[in-house]
Amino acid sequence: MRYLLLTILIISALEIGVFIWIGQLVGPWWVVFLILMTALFGISYAKKQGMETLAQVRQMLQYGQTPKKPIIDGLCILIGAILLIMPGFITDLIGILLIIPLTRKPFTHYLKKWLTWKFSNRTIIYRREEGRL
C-alpha cells in the first residue's frame, strides 16, 4: 500500500504518453473510440466471466466445498473490470489479461501466494499480541 500513490502517478504519466503517441498515429477521435470500445467490451466480458464465476461459487457451496479458486478468480475479474473502465491503454491491457481465463492464471497464482502470506503473517502477529505463538 505504501507504493500505491507512486504507482498511480507513474501509470498516469505513461498513459498520457501512450495517448499522445497513439493519437499521433491514428488521430484523436480514434483514440476516444478505442477507449470507449475497450470499456464496453470489458464491461460485457467481465459480466460474463463474473456470472460464470458466481455460478461456480454457488455450485461449490451447494456441495459443501470452500470456493477458494472461484473467489480469487472473481477478485481478478473485478480488478480487471475496474481497470477496463478506467481510460487508458495500459490499464486496458492489464484489465484484459485479468479477465481472460488463460491469462488470469499467473495473476491468481501470485494473488493466492500473497494472500496466504498476508494472512499467515497476521495470524502470527495476533498470536504474539495474545501472548502465545
Long-range contacts (C-beta under 8 A, 24 or more apart in sequence): 11-88, 11-90, 11-91, 14-90, 15-87, 15-88, 15-89, 15-90, 15-91, 18-88, 18-89, 18-90, 19-88, 19-89, 22-89, 34-89, 35-87, 35-88, 35-89, 35-92, 38-84, 38-89, 38-92, 38-96, 39-84, 39-85, 39-87, 39-92, 41-84, 42-80, 42-81, 42-83, 42-84, 42-85, 42-92, 42-95, 42-96, 42-99, 43-81, 43-84, 43-85, 45-99, 46-77, 46-78, 46-80, 46-81, 46-84, 46-99, 47-81, 49-73, 49-77, 49-99, 49-101, 50-74, 50-77, 50-78, 50-81, 53-77, 68-112, 69-108, 72-108, 72-111, 72-112, 72-115, 73-101, 73-104, 73-108, 75-111, 76-104, 76-107, 76-108, 76-111, 77-104, 80-104
